[in-house]
Amino acid sequence: MGEFLQVVSYQEAIARLKGKLKPPGEEQCPLIQCRGRVLSRAIVSPEDMPGFNRSSVDGYAVNANDSFGASESLPAFFQCIGEVAMGEVPAFSLNTGACAWIPTGGMLPAGSDAAVMVEYTEKLGEDTILVYRPVSPGENVMRRGEDISSGEELFAAGHMLRPQDIGLLASLGISCVPVYQAYSIGIISSGDEIIPIEVAPRPGQVRDVNSYSLAAAVEEKGHKARIYPLVRDNAAELKAMVETSLAQNDITLMSGGSSVGIADLTLDVLLSFAGAELLFHGLAVKPGKPTLGVSIEDKLVIGLPGHPVSALMMFNVISHQLFPRRKDFYINARLTQNIASQPGRDDFVPVCLSEAAGQWEACPLLGKSGLMSILSRADGYVHINAVEQGLKGGEICRVYPF
């Protein structure tokens, strides 16, 4: 087994996983179900927005030239010839000296090119309007295509859709968009000491944390999680469960059998499958050194550490690079204190974010590596490259949100 204990770099491990991960398929997703999905192709606008010249204020549609020179002491006189109804095309046009009442969002009638706010007007009699302030052409008007032009790229491929993006797509009549299909990811926790969360643990036993935390992380990243029953440290049982997961999923996450030990059967079981190829066993990282990767035909199996903190951290770190979901998204923040690290190893340190003087600050959550409470307080992590010897307090660092 000695050959399996030689660690590889984090970057090399990601490259090997990417080389074996089959590309996600594409599907058309109804807009109502698109939040958090990743676009597989760029989206361009099918039309101008707005689709007509519309008023951005309540007031009167006018020809701007007719208001030239208007003031409090010498207002301009207009004849109001009608009202613009919301959602309708005006059936009239404005001649010199004419105006029409127009609500916010109303379509400008022909012959008008500006809108005067009602606050700068006064009604005199039945149809005479006094204007006390001049307007320039286009003032208080949103012109056709001013927001978005037909054919303009809205979002590039790889963009993760947010609620505001969905609102924009809806405003343009786009009801379905092309997105990457979600990966199906099976989750297997193993170990004689692991018990269901509903059971009170006896001394030496621990509840099954990984199945739940990993499933939540998978779903949060837009993929489909499938939790399998707990498996004892038994090769036959473990192989049967892995075989089931391989048949039902694109990726299988395993936790509990990646550290060297008598009861750790994960690697032996995985390599017993036909077509199995060991990608790596051991990473030069902290946490997560015993992480392993195996490809079995066109499926991936990632063996994560049994410890819940290490397992969840490593899944977040790997998935950030592996899946097409805002890969380059990070927050610049000022580090509040020094973080020491060991050269030759990539460190991933959880941090919590706060805002001070208009700038994000990242506070490292240091302590015993096994404390789940530390990870529950974290907003993300900072990555210390293997060539660095830590980060200095006060410097700007990249925080990758969970």
Secondary structure, 3 states (H helix, E strand, C coil): CHHHHCCECHHHHHHHHHHHCCCCCEEEEEHHHCCCCEECCCEECCCCECCCCEECCCEEEECHHHHCCCCCCCCEEEEEEEECCCCCCCCCECCCCEEEEECCCCECCECCCEEEEHHHEEEECCCEEEECCCCCCCCCEECCCCCECCCCEEECCCCECCHHHHHHHHHCCCCEEEEECCCEEEEEEECCCEECCCCCCCCCCEECCHHHHHHHHHHHCCCEEEECCCECCCHHHHHHHHHHHHHHCCEEEEECCCCCCCCCCHHHHHHCCCCEEEEEECECEECCCCCEEEEECCEEEEEECCCHHHHHHHHHHHHHHHCCCCCCCCEEEEECCCECCCCCCEEEEEEEEEEECCEEEEEECCCCCCCHHHHHHCCEEEEECCCCCCECCCCEEEEEEC
